[in-house]
Amino acid sequence: MSLAPFRELMIRRWRRDLLFKFGVVLVLVIIVAAALAPWLAPHDPFRGDLANDSLMPPGRRFWLGADAQGRDVLSRVLYGARISLLVGVVSQTVAVLLGVTLGLMAGYYRKGTDLLIMRLADITLAFPSLLLLIAVAAAVKPSLPVIFVVIGAVGWAGMARLVRAQVLVLARSDYVSAARALGGTDRWILLKHLLPNVQAPVIITATLGIAGAIMAEAALSFVGLGAQPPTPSWGSMVSEGRDLIRVAPWVSVVPGLAVGMAVLGFNLVGDGLREALDPTLERGR
């Protein structure tokens, strides 16, 4: 899909869909907060005054309160947005690269290639995703690069099955048969004829997948297998404040709300993209 029709569809969706607008605004707020965190954060997110500021409630000094180490919660939430967005985007890039490549191969070549790739996908999908993430992350030393690869590697199977289903239909189309009759190589047909026609579902799935990746990173950080201290992470902040929920609820509630806003924003954007790029849904409106 070229950029001009895509831009027109997005403008039309923006004008008609209030929830899509709300989702875009939420995503933009989180992106701006992450990009401008060094300038927006009122305090150092890594250091605090344990003696004087520990668990200080929200007020003039700390707008959203301080944690048990005396660190500003607002500053840590702003820096935590960087981790969540980075994990979401990079892990989905890994999932898209793996899923689209393997899905194209499975749908186009079929037979043994299709059987092998789909059985690997079935094995991956057979395990609960969170348990599989925890098992893989626990097997190696926790770090952000590991989280990128682990979440992306776990998420490739759904993308591959989606692309394969599209390719199975497209491979029988007249223009693919014509390209093959004119001497087009398999690589040319895959890249120039099939790949552009699976872009829409891939974009939608990747957008929704960012929300899932943010949740996965928060879950891994919550159990200590994500970003390691003192790196601010929404999941680890919720974990740090779970035992203080009665005396200092802001320590865990604020980052928890941030996770919810991010997931809601990307889900609303993904739903809007799905309705804009799916012609059957668009005709029904």
Backbone as CSV, one residue per row, in Angstrom:
resi,resn,N_x,N_y,N_z,CA_x,CA_y,CA_z,C_x,C_y,C_z
1,MET,0.847,-1.188,0.000,0.000,0.000,0.000,0.883,1.240,0.000
2,SER,0.628,2.181,-0.954,1.428,3.397,-1.029,1.044,4.344,0.092
3,LEU,1.863,5.379,0.278,1.656,6.286,1.387,0.434,7.170,1.202
4,ALA,0.134,7.581,-0.044,-0.980,8.505,-0.276,-2.330,7.893,0.122
5,PRO,-2.685,6.689,-0.371,-3.955,6.094,0.082,-3.988,5.835,1.580
6,PHE,-2.851,5.409,2.131,-2.780,5.158,3.568,-3.047,6.450,4.345
7,ARG,-2.463,7.567,3.877,-2.671,8.853,4.539,-4.141,9.269,4.465
8,GLU,-4.777,9.042,3.320,-6.186,9.395,3.171,-7.069,8.574,4.104
9,LEU,-6.767,7.297,4.219,-7.536,6.441,5.125,-7.386,6.885,6.573
10,MET,-6.172,7.289,6.950,-5.949,7.733,8.321,-6.676,9.057,8.602
11,ILE,-6.672,9.947,7.640,-7.387,11.222,7.820,-8.881,10.982,7.949
12,ARG,-9.412,10.069,7.117,-10.836,9.745,7.181,-11.182,9.117,8.521
13,ARG,-10.339,8.211,8.994,-10.588,7.567,10.278,-10.498,8.579,11.413
14,TRP,-9.547,9.505,11.316,-9.386,10.536,12.345,-10.637,11.398,12.451
15,ARG,-11.253,11.711,11.328,-12.432,12.565,11.327,-13.665,11.853,11.855
16,ARG,-13.725,10.536,11.682,-14.954,9.809,11.983,-14.922,9.071,13.308
17,ASP,-13.760,8.732,13.808,-13.659,7.820,14.949,-13.100,8.549,16.162
18,LEU,-13.960,8.789,17.145,-13.533,9.486,18.358,-12.558,8.647,19.172
19,LEU,-12.798,7.335,19.241,-11.902,6.470,20.008,-10.518,6.403,19.372
20,PHE,-10.459,6.425,18.041,-9.165,6.452,17.359,-8.400,7.732,17.709
21,LYS,-9.112,8.855,17.745,-8.482,10.120,18.148,-7.915,10.010,19.557
22,PHE,-8.719,9.455,20.459,-8.283,9.328,21.843,-7.050,8.443,21.943
23,GLY,-7.046,7.341,21.193,-5.885,6.448,21.193,-4.646,7.125,20.655
24,VAL,-4.780,7.867,19.565,-3.631,8.585,18.991,-3.087,9.607,19.984
25,VAL,-3.986,10.314,20.663,-3.546,11.313,21.650,-2.784,10.639,22.780
26,LEU,-3.298,9.512,23.285,-2.604,8.796,24.353,-1.208,8.353,23.912
27,VAL,-1.122,7.790,22.701,0.171,7.324,22.197,1.127,8.498,22.032
28,LEU,0.634,9.613,21.494,1.498,10.787,21.308,1.975,11.343,22.645
29,VAL,1.096,11.350,23.639,1.494,11.833,24.968,2.617,10.977,25.538
30,ILE,2.499,9.660,25.381,3.524,8.763,25.902,4.829,8.920,25.125
31,ILE,4.734,9.084,23.805,5.943,9.274,22.995,6.647,10.567,23.369
32,VAL,5.877,11.646,23.518,6.468,12.936,23.901,7.085,12.854,25.288
33,ALA,6.382,12.200,26.216,6.917,12.045,27.578,8.231,11.281,27.567
34,ALA,8.305,10.230,26.753,9.533,9.440,26.681,10.659,10.230,26.018
35,ALA,10.340,10.936,24.939,11.375,11.675,24.203,11.916,12.848,25.014
36,LEU,11.047,13.498,25.775,11.447,14.705,26.519,11.647,14.431,28.004
37,ALA,11.800,13.170,28.383,11.952,12.826,29.800,13.069,13.588,30.503
38,PRO,14.269,13.749,29.891,15.327,14.487,30.595,14.953,15.934,30.897
39,TRP,14.073,16.518,30.087,13.683,17.911,30.290,12.403,18.039,31.109
40,LEU,11.529,17.034,31.042,10.271,17.085,31.785,10.415,16.592,33.219
41,ALA,11.348,15.681,33.467,11.504,15.112,34.809,11.992,16.188,35.784
42,PRO,11.253,16.425,36.861,11.656,17.469,37.815,12.811,17.070,38.727
43,HIS,13.093,15.757,38.836,14.147,15.285,39.726,14.939,14.181,39.042
44,ASP,16.064,13.838,39.638,16.867,12.719,39.157,16.113,11.417,39.454
45,PRO,15.795,10.612,38.413,15.020,9.392,38.663,15.821,8.285,39.328
46,PHE,17.145,8.428,39.384,17.994,7.364,39.919,18.399,7.600,41.367
47,ARG,18.269,8.809,41.838,18.731,9.129,43.187,17.625,9.780,43.990
48,GLY,17.647,9.527,45.304,16.684,10.131,46.204,17.269,10.270,47.591
49,ASP,16.592,11.045,48.395,17.011,11.255,49.782,16.244,10.286,50.668
50,LEU,16.875,9.157,50.979,16.208,8.113,51.744,15.792,8.605,53.121
51,ALA,16.612,9.450,53.718,16.346,9.890,55.089,15.183,10.866,55.176
52,ASN,15.074,11.769,54.199,14.103,12.862,54.309,12.884,12.710,53.394
53,ASP,13.031,11.989,52.276,11.954,11.967,51.279,11.292,10.600,51.104
54,SER,11.661,9.615,51.876,11.110,8.276,51.707,9.589,8.286,51.873
55,LEU,8.889,7.771,50.849,7.428,7.638,50.844,6.720,8.967,51.101
56,MET,7.307,10.054,50.652,6.650,11.358,50.778,5.423,11.389,49.868
57,PRO,4.269,11.776,50.376,3.046,11.773,49.562,3.083,12.860,48.487
58,PRO,2.183,12.771,47.520,2.131,13.805,46.475,1.925,15.184,47.072
59,GLY,2.643,16.140,46.535,2.565,17.505,47.027,3.369,18.437,46.151
60,ARG,3.720,19.580,46.716,4.427,20.594,45.932,5.821,20.132,45.544
61,ARG,6.511,19.386,46.428,7.879,18.948,46.129,7.874,17.779,45.138
62,PHE,7.044,16.784,45.413,6.905,15.643,44.523,5.445,15.555,44.076
63,TRP,5.171,15.899,42.842,3.793,15.988,42.360,3.046,14.655,42.477
64,LEU,3.753,13.560,42.237,3.129,12.238,42.319,3.721,11.403,43.448
65,GLY,4.383,12.050,44.389,4.931,11.375,45.542,6.326,10.816,45.295
66,ALA,6.889,10.217,46.330,8.218,9.603,46.267,8.113,8.145,46.693
67,ASP,9.068,7.330,46.235,9.043,5.910,46.584,9.811,5.669,47.876
68,ALA,10.028,4.400,48.203,10.682,4.051,49.466,12.122,4.516,49.531
69,GLN,12.756,4.740,48.377,14.130,5.232,48.341,14.204,6.752,48.260
70,GLY,13.064,7.417,48.319,13.037,8.881,48.240,13.150,9.410,46.822
71,ARG,12.930,8.557,45.828,13.035,8.984,44.428,11.679,9.456,43.916
72,ASP,11.699,10.462,43.066,10.481,11.059,42.537,9.766,10.070,41.611
73,VAL,8.506,9.762,41.913,7.740,8.792,41.114,7.477,9.335,39.714
74,LEU,7.142,10.625,39.605,6.871,11.211,38.291,8.084,11.089,37.377
75,SER,9.258,11.416,37.880,10.471,11.334,37.065,10.742,9.898,36.624
76,ARG,10.525,8.949,37.510,10.771,7.553,37.165,9.733,7.038,36.158
77,VAL,8.499,7.512,36.262,7.474,7.117,35.286,7.820,7.660,33.907
78,LEU,8.304,8.899,33.845,8.682,9.485,32.552,9.830,8.709,31.909
79,TYR,10.824,8.370,32.700,11.943,7.582,32.159,11.509,6.141,31.863
80,GLY,10.562,5.627,32.649,10.066,4.284,32.387,9.339,4.181,31.059
81,ALA,8.750,5.296,30.596,8.089,5.292,29.287,9.084,4.975,28.179
82,ARG,10.321,5.390,28.349,11.344,5.089,27.348,11.570,3.584,27.243
83,ILE,11.652,2.917,28.383,11.877,1.477,28.384,10.711,0.756,27.715
84,SER,9.488,1.128,28.095,8.313,0.435,27.572,8.181,0.619,26.067
85,LEU,8.354,1.852,25.584,8.238,2.094,24.148,9.359,1.395,23.385
86,LEU,10.557,1.432,23.923,11.686,0.782,23.262,11.456,-0.723,23.160
87,VAL,10.999,-1.321,24.253,10.728,-2.763,24.230,9.606,-3.071,23.246
88,GLY,8.541,-2.270,23.269,7.423,-2.510,22.375,7.813,-2.436,20.913
89,VAL,8.532,-1.387,20.532,8.880,-1.188,19.125,9.922,-2.207,18.658
90,VAL,10.977,-2.389,19.444,12.056,-3.290,19.012,11.579,-4.736,18.985
91,SER,10.845,-5.163,20.012,10.381,-6.553,20.044,9.409,-6.832,18.904
92,GLN,8.555,-5.868,18.574,7.639,-6.076,17.450,8.372,-6.051,16.116
93,THR,9.455,-5.301,16.034,10.280,-5.347,14.822,10.865,-6.744,14.633
94,VAL,11.346,-7.327,15.727,11.855,-8.705,15.667,10.742,-9.667,15.264
95,ALA,9.562,-9.519,15.878,8.443,-10.410,15.568,8.003,-10.275,14.115
96,VAL,7.983,-9.038,13.602,7.573,-8.812,12.215,8.591,-9.414,11.251
97,LEU,9.872,-9.196,11.505,10.899,-9.735,10.614,10.833,-11.268,10.558
98,LEU,10.735,-11.899,11.730,10.650,-13.358,11.764,9.324,-13.857,11.192
99,GLY,8.225,-13.278,11.662,6.910,-13.761,11.271,6.615,-13.569,9.795
100,VAL,6.942,-12.395,9.254,6.668,-12.140,7.839,7.546,-13.023,6.956
101,THR,8.824,-13.129,7.290,9.729,-13.959,6.483,9.284,-15.415,6.459
102,LEU,9.027,-15.980,7.641,8.628,-17.381,7.711,7.222,-17.601,7.163
103,GLY,6.330,-16.635,7.368,4.980,-16.754,6.835,4.953,-16.732,5.315
104,LEU,5.766,-15.857,4.716,5.869,-15.820,3.253,6.389,-17.147,2.714
105,MET,7.424,-17.665,3.347,8.011,-18.930,2.882,7.016,-20.079,3.025
106,ALA,6.304,-20.134,4.165,5.358,-21.230,4.391,4.207,-21.180,3.400
107,GLY,3.672,-19.988,3.148,2.531,-19.875,2.261,2.877,-20.034,0.797
108,TYR,4.084,-19.658,0.420,4.463,-19.703,-0.994,5.016,-21.070,-1.394
109,TYR,5.928,-21.608,-0.597,6.557,-22.881,-0.956,5.731,-24.100,-0.528
110,ARG,4.942,-23.968,0.556,4.073,-25.038,1.034,4.856,-26.324,1.319
111,LYS,4.177,-27.458,1.183,4.780,-28.780,1.363,5.653,-28.848,2.619
112,GLY,6.896,-29.299,2.465,7.751,-29.521,3.624,8.075,-28.236,4.368
113,THR,8.283,-27.149,3.625,8.591,-25.862,4.262,7.428,-25.398,5.117
114,ASP,6.240,-25.476,4.561,5.038,-25.083,5.296,4.848,-25.957,6.526
115,LEU,5.026,-27.268,6.364,4.844,-28.197,7.479,5.799,-27.894,8.624
116,LEU,7.079,-27.679,8.316,8.074,-27.416,9.345,7.800,-26.110,10.074
117,ILE,7.547,-25.037,9.316,7.352,-23.721,9.935,6.080,-23.696,10.772
118,MET,5.011,-24.272,10.263,3.750,-24.244,11.001,3.797,-25.127,12.245
119,ARG,4.547,-26.216,12.193,4.660,-27.034,13.404,5.456,-26.284,14.470
120,LEU,6.492,-25.549,14.065,7.228,-24.718,15.021,6.316,-23.644,15.609
121,ALA,5.457,-23.069,14.756,4.504,-22.067,15.240,3.514,-22.690,16.217
122,ASP,3.039,-23.882,15.903,2.093,-24.551,16.799,2.732,-24.840,18.156
123,ILE,3.998,-25.257,18.151,4.690,-25.522,19.415,4.820,-24.241,20.226
124,THR,5.159,-23.149,19.551,5.296,-21.861,20.241,3.974,-21.399,20.822
125,LEU,2.895,-21.553,20.049,1.583,-21.100,20.498,0.961,-22.037,21.525
126,ALA,1.479,-23.258,21.626,0.912,-24.216,22.571,1.179,-23.839,24.016
127,PHE,2.262,-23.108,24.264,2.604,-22.714,25.624,1.985,-21.357,25.934
128,PRO,1.500,-21.153,27.161,1.056,-19.811,27.560,2.199,-18.812,27.375
129,SER,1.903,-17.713,26.698,2.967,-16.787,26.303,3.740,-16.234,27.500
130,LEU,3.032,-15.906,28.584,3.725,-15.339,29.742,4.654,-16.357,30.379
131,LEU,4.189,-17.610,30.517,5.039,-18.649,31.095,6.247,-18.920,30.200
132,LEU,6.042,-18.896,28.887,7.155,-19.109,27.965,8.158,-17.968,28.060
133,LEU,7.661,-16.736,28.175,8.547,-15.586,28.332,9.368,-15.705,29.609
134,ILE,8.708,-16.062,30.709,9.411,-16.193,31.990,10.459,-17.296,31.917
135,ALA,10.103,-18.411,31.289,11.042,-19.539,31.202,12.269,-19.165,30.389
136,VAL,12.064,-18.511,29.243,13.199,-18.139,28.393,14.037,-17.056,29.058
137,ALA,13.369,-16.045,29.643,14.101,-14.951,30.285,14.876,-15.439,31.494
138,ALA,14.326,-16.431,32.206,15.011,-16.950,33.392,16.220,-17.792,33.034
139,ALA,16.269,-18.291,31.805,17.378,-19.154,31.400,18.641,-18.371,31.088
140,VAL,18.520,-17.065,30.885,19.680,-16.228,30.576,19.694,-15.046,31.537
141,LYS,20.788,-14.315,31.520,20.908,-13.165,32.414,19.959,-12.062,31.973
142,PRO,19.051,-11.589,32.853,18.081,-10.569,32.459,18.761,-9.278,32.011
143,SER,18.328,-8.751,30.868,18.810,-7.482,30.348,17.847,-7.021,29.273
144,LEU,17.918,-5.754,28.909,17.001,-5.221,27.902,17.171,-5.899,26.544
145,PRO,18.395,-6.081,26.028,18.510,-6.794,24.742,17.892,-8.187,24.779
146,VAL,18.029,-8.875,25.887,17.416,-10.199,26.011,15.897,-10.081,25.948
147,ILE,15.334,-9.071,26.606,13.886,-8.878,26.595,13.398,-8.589,25.180
148,PHE,14.155,-7.762,24.427,13.780,-7.476,23.042,13.632,-8.771,22.250
149,VAL,14.650,-9.597,22.312,14.680,-10.820,21.508,13.637,-11.820,22.002
150,VAL,13.503,-11.956,23.321,12.588,-12.952,23.877,11.142,-12.636,23.501
151,ILE,10.713,-11.396,23.706,9.328,-11.030,23.390,9.082,-11.133,21.888
152,GLY,10.054,-10.689,21.085,9.903,-10.802,19.639,9.870,-12.245,19.171
153,ALA,10.722,-13.077,19.754,10.778,-14.484,19.348,9.507,-15.231,19.730
154,VAL,8.920,-14.871,20.857,7.673,-15.519,21.266,6.504,-15.042,20.405
155,GLY,6.561,-13.789,19.928,5.437,-13.226,19.176,5.454,-13.492,17.684
156,TRP,6.469,-14.192,17.162,6.560,-14.376,15.717,5.501,-15.341,15.179
157,ALA,5.063,-16.294,16.003,4.207,-17.371,15.507,2.863,-16.861,14.997
158,GLY,2.229,-15.991,15.766,0.951,-15.446,15.328,1.077,-14.649,14.049
159,MET,2.152,-13.875,13.933,2.390,-13.099,12.717,2.611,-14.026,11.528
160,ALA,3.367,-15.097,11.725,3.648,-16.029,10.626,2.373,-16.705,10.148
161,ARG,1.506,-17.116,11.042,0.257,-17.758,10.642,-0.639,-16.798,9.876
162,LEU,-0.668,-15.536,10.308,-1.468,-14.526,9.615,-0.965,-14.307,8.190
163,VAL,0.353,-14.124,8.043,0.928,-13.884,6.721,0.751,-15.105,5.834
164,ARG,0.952,-16.284,6.378,0.780,-17.515,5.593,-0.629,-17.611,5.031
165,ALA,-1.634,-17.318,5.865,-3.017,-17.388,5.403,-3.273,-16.428,4.248
166,GLN,-2.692,-15.231,4.325,-2.848,-14.262,3.236,-2.154,-14.743,1.972
167,VAL,-0.957,-15.277,2.128,-0.171,-15.699,0.971,-0.804,-16.894,0.273
168,LEU,-1.401,-17.795,1.027,-2.063,-18.954,0.424,-3.148,-18.525,-0.565
169,VAL,-3.815,-17.430,-0.268,-4.840,-16.901,-1.179,-4.208,-16.130,-2.322
170,LEU,-3.256,-15.268,-1.999,-2.648,-14.412,-3.018,-1.835,-15.210,-4.026
171,ALA,-1.224,-16.309,-3.588,-0.365,-17.086,-4.485,-1.146,-17.692,-5.647
172,ARG,-2.468,-17.821,-5.503,-3.295,-18.377,-6.574,-3.870,-17.297,-7.491
173,SER,-3.570,-16.017,-7.218,-4.146,-14.927,-8.002,-3.541,-14.857,-9.398
174,ASP,-4.250,-14.175,-10.296,-3.831,-14.096,-11.697,-2.523,-13.333,-11.869
175,TYR,-2.347,-12.259,-11.097,-1.135,-11.459,-11.305,0.120,-12.209,-10.855
176,VAL,-0.001,-13.093,-9.857,1.142,-13.909,-9.464,1.427,-14.953,-10.539
177,SER,0.381,-15.552,-11.102,0.575,-16.521,-12.190,1.196,-15.847,-13.402
178,ALA,0.768,-14.610,-13.693,1.337,-13.880,-14.825,2.807,-13.556,-14.577
179,ALA,3.145,-13.139,-13.348,4.537,-12.836,-13.018,5.402,-14.080,-13.132
180,ARG,4.862,-15.221,-12.715,5.622,-16.467,-12.822,5.794,-16.873,-14.298
181,ALA,4.755,-16.667,-15.122,4.827,-17.017,-16.547,5.822,-16.130,-17.299
182,LEU,5.992,-14.890,-16.822,6.924,-13.971,-17.464,8.365,-14.179,-17.006
183,GLY,8.596,-15.199,-16.188,9.956,-15.520,-15.773,10.381,-14.901,-14.457
184,GLY,9.433,-14.395,-13.684,9.776,-13.799,-12.399,10.299,-14.840,-11.427
185,THR,11.362,-14.520,-10.736,11.926,-15.444,-9.765,11.067,-15.477,-8.508
186,ASP,11.269,-16.503,-7.703,10.517,-16.599,-6.455,10.770,-15.387,-5.570
187,ARG,12.015,-14.952,-5.502,12.341,-13.790,-4.667,11.618,-12.542,-5.161
188,TRP,11.566,-12.353,-6.472,10.895,-11.190,-7.048,9.395,-11.234,-6.732
189,ILE,8.788,-12.388,-6.885,7.353,-12.512,-6.624,7.050,-12.273,-5.143
190,LEU,7.891,-12.827,-4.279,7.667,-12.650,-2.841,7.782,-11.190,-2.423
191,LEU,8.817,-10.504,-2.911,9.095,-9.145,-2.456,8.254,-8.091,-3.169
192,LYS,7.982,-8.282,-4.450,7.313,-7.255,-5.236,5.812,-7.463,-5.400
193,HIS,5.340,-8.693,-5.224,3.929,-8.958,-5.459,3.186,-9.416,-4.209
194,LEU,3.810,-10.245,-3.406,3.119,-10.776,-2.235,3.312,-9.902,-0.995
195,LEU,4.543,-9.510,-0.718,4.807,-8.720,0.488,3.992,-7.425,0.552
196,PRO,3.910,-6.615,-0.527,3.104,-5.385,-0.432,1.636,-5.637,-0.120
197,ASN,1.121,-6.813,-0.484,-0.298,-7.082,-0.274,-0.611,-7.662,1.094
198,VAL,0.399,-7.907,1.910,0.156,-8.344,3.290,0.528,-7.254,4.289
199,GLN,0.818,-6.051,3.792,1.242,-4.970,4.674,0.157,-4.559,5.655
200,ALA,-1.092,-4.453,5.179,-2.171,-3.958,6.038,-2.361,-4.816,7.282
201,PRO,-2.570,-6.137,7.165,-2.721,-6.937,8.393,-1.471,-6.952,9.256
202,VAL,-0.287,-6.850,8.629,0.952,-6.822,9.403,1.031,-5.543,10.231
203,ILE,0.678,-4.409,9.640,0.697,-3.131,10.363,-0.264,-3.171,11.541
204,ILE,-1.461,-3.691,11.302,-2.468,-3.769,12.367,-1.987,-4.667,13.502
205,THR,-1.500,-5.851,13.137,-1.046,-6.805,14.153,0.147,-6.273,14.924
206,ALA,1.068,-5.604,14.240,2.245,-5.055,14.913,1.851,-3.953,15.886
207,THR,0.894,-3.106,15.496,0.438,-2.035,16.387,-0.192,-2.602,17.651
208,LEU,-1.064,-3.585,17.467,-1.659,-4.243,18.632,-0.604,-5.005,19.429
209,GLY,0.415,-5.522,18.729,1.469,-6.265,19.398,2.331,-5.396,20.297
210,ILE,2.446,-4.111,19.967,3.212,-3.207,20.832,2.571,-3.139,22.212
211,ALA,1.234,-3.079,22.243,0.533,-3.072,23.534,0.825,-4.351,24.302
212,GLY,0.780,-5.482,23.606,1.084,-6.752,24.264,2.519,-6.819,24.751
213,ALA,3.448,-6.257,23.973,4.860,-6.260,24.377,5.080,-5.392,25.613
214,ILE,4.373,-4.268,25.697,4.484,-3.407,26.882,3.988,-4.150,28.121
215,MET,2.879,-4.867,27.967,2.369,-5.671,29.085,3.348,-6.778,29.450
216,ALA,3.933,-7.414,28.434,4.882,-8.504,28.697,6.116,-7.987,29.422
217,GLU,6.623,-6.829,28.993,7.801,-6.258,29.657,7.482,-5.895,31.102
218,ALA,6.285,-5.336,31.323,5.893,-4.982,32.688,5.788,-6.235,33.561
219,ALA,5.256,-7.314,32.986,5.131,-8.557,33.746,6.500,-9.141,34.080
220,LEU,7.407,-9.132,33.104,8.751,-9.651,33.356,9.489,-8.797,34.387
221,SER,9.356,-7.482,34.272,10.010,-6.601,35.253,9.395,-6.779,36.634
222,PHE,8.100,-7.065,36.673,7.416,-7.249,37.958,8.003,-8.436,38.721
223,VAL,8.375,-9.483,37.987,8.938,-10.672,38.644,10.463,-10.642,38.666
224,GLY,11.053,-9.508,38.255,12.494,-9.360,38.352,13.288,-9.876,37.176
225,LEU,12.632,-10.155,36.037,13.328,-10.694,34.875,13.403,-9.690,33.729
226,GLY,13.011,-8.447,33.989,13.056,-7.415,32.962,14.210,-6.466,33.185
227,ALA,13.936,-5.164,33.031,14.953,-4.149,33.282,15.411,-4.232,34.734
228,GLN,16.703,-4.206,34.932,17.266,-4.388,36.267,17.509,-3.044,36.957
229,PRO,17.334,-2.994,38.300,17.583,-1.769,39.055,19.003,-1.271,38.813
230,PRO,19.181,0.065,38.828,18.187,1.100,39.150,17.429,1.635,37.936
231,THR,17.456,0.933,36.793,16.753,1.406,35.603,15.260,1.512,35.886
232,PRO,14.653,2.691,35.653,13.211,2.831,35.901,12.405,2.018,34.896
233,SER,11.531,1.190,35.393,10.635,0.388,34.559,9.282,0.346,35.237
234,TRP,8.230,0.496,34.460,6.896,0.524,35.050,6.594,-0.753,35.805
235,GLY,6.966,-1.892,35.255,6.698,-3.153,35.932,7.447,-3.284,37.247
236,SER,8.716,-2.904,37.253,9.493,-2.992,38.489,9.005,-1.988,39.524
237,MET,8.505,-0.826,39.077,7.958,0.159,40.014,6.700,-0.378,40.686
238,VAL,5.848,-1.046,39.908,4.654,-1.656,40.501,5.058,-2.726,41.510
239,SER,6.095,-3.512,41.170,6.559,-4.554,42.078,7.109,-3.958,43.373
240,GLU,7.870,-2.866,43.247,8.453,-2.235,44.429,7.386,-1.683,45.367
241,GLY,6.255,-1.271,44.812,5.227,-0.654,45.645,4.106,-1.573,46.079
242,ARG,4.171,-2.860,45.706,3.048,-3.754,46.020,2.887,-3.968,47.522
243,ASP,3.991,-3.981,48.276,3.898,-4.164,49.728,3.565,-2.871,50.447
244,LEU,3.540,-1.758,49.698,3.266,-0.454,50.308,1.912,0.085,49.878
245,ILE,1.069,-0.767,49.294,-0.162,-0.300,48.684,-1.092,0.367,49.700
246,ARG,-1.013,-0.030,50.959,-1.890,0.566,51.967,-1.333,1.877,52.515
247,VAL,-0.034,1.991,52.618,0.550,3.190,53.227,1.013,4.198,52.173
248,ALA,1.365,3.737,50.982,1.837,4.642,49.924,1.364,4.113,48.570
249,PRO,0.069,4.204,48.289,-0.467,3.609,47.052,0.089,4.230,45.790
250,TRP,0.544,5.484,45.848,1.043,6.146,44.652,2.278,5.471,44.058
251,VAL,3.032,4.740,44.874,4.262,4.113,44.387,3.963,3.086,43.293
252,SER,2.871,2.342,43.438,2.533,1.323,42.441,1.358,1.720,41.553
253,VAL,0.458,2.549,42.061,-0.722,2.922,41.276,-0.342,3.792,40.078
254,VAL,0.556,4.742,40.259,0.927,5.644,39.162,1.556,4.892,37.991
255,PRO,2.593,4.067,38.200,3.125,3.306,37.061,2.113,2.308,36.500
256,GLY,1.245,1.772,37.359,0.208,0.875,36.862,-0.743,1.588,35.921
257,LEU,-1.106,2.824,36.265,-1.946,3.626,35.372,-1.215,3.942,34.073
258,ALA,0.085,4.166,34.153,0.862,4.436,32.940,0.836,3.240,31.992
259,VAL,0.989,2.031,32.551,0.891,0.821,31.723,-0.486,0.735,31.075
260,GLY,-1.529,0.986,31.863,-2.886,0.921,31.339,-3.127,1.922,30.223
261,MET,-2.629,3.158,30.386,-2.789,4.176,29.348,-2.071,3.781,28.070
262,ALA,-0.860,3.257,28.194,-0.097,2.865,27.014,-0.788,1.727,26.265
263,VAL,-1.220,0.713,26.999,-1.886,-0.432,26.371,-3.201,0.003,25.725
264,LEU,-3.988,0.824,26.430,-5.248,1.312,25.882,-5.010,2.130,24.616
265,GLY,-4.016,3.010,24.650,-3.735,3.851,23.487,-3.383,3.042,22.255
266,PHE,-2.458,2.097,22.389,-2.052,1.302,21.226,-3.172,0.371,20.765
267,ASN,-3.990,-0.127,21.682,-5.119,-0.963,21.279,-6.152,-0.164,20.495
268,LEU,-6.427,1.060,20.934,-7.383,1.897,20.208,-6.851,2.278,18.835
269,VAL,-5.567,2.580,18.754,-4.970,2.883,17.455,-5.012,1.660,16.550
270,GLY,-4.701,0.489,17.103,-4.747,-0.737,16.311,-6.148,-1.042,15.807
271,ASP,-7.163,-0.836,16.653,-8.540,-1.058,16.219,-8.924,-0.080,15.116
272,GLY,-8.491,1.178,15.260,-8.784,2.158,14.219,-8.119,1.810,12.904
273,LEU,-6.876,1.368,12.962,-6.183,0.940,11.744,-6.874,-0.261,11.110
274,ARG,-7.311,-1.192,11.941,-7.991,-2.387,11.412,-9.249,-1.993,10.652
275,GLU,-10.040,-1.093,11.214,-11.271,-0.693,10.555,-11.004,0.166,9.325
276,ALA,-9.903,0.926,9.342,-9.588,1.772,8.191,-9.013,0.967,7.035
277,LEU,-8.214,-0.047,7.343,-7.518,-0.796,6.297,-8.269,-2.033,5.830
278,ASP,-9.308,-2.436,6.567,-10.102,-3.597,6.158,-11.289,-3.104,5.332
279,PRO,-11.310,-3.338,4.039,-12.385,-2.820,3.198,-13.752,-3.375,3.553
280,THR,-13.837,-4.598,4.074,-15.127,-5.169,4.428,-15.741,-4.436,5.609
281,LEU,-14.892,-4.058,6.588,-15.393,-3.296,7.720,-15.748,-1.881,7.322
282,GLU,-14.951,-1.312,6.423,-15.195,0.058,5.992,-16.513,0.165,5.227
283,ARG,-16.846,-0.842,4.430,-18.087,-0.803,3.663,-19.299,-0.949,4.577
284,GLY,-19.071,-1.628,5.729,-20.204,-1.833,6.637,-20.599,-0.609,7.410
285,ARG,-19.822,0.459,7.325,-20.109,1.682,8.076,-20.847,2.698,7.206
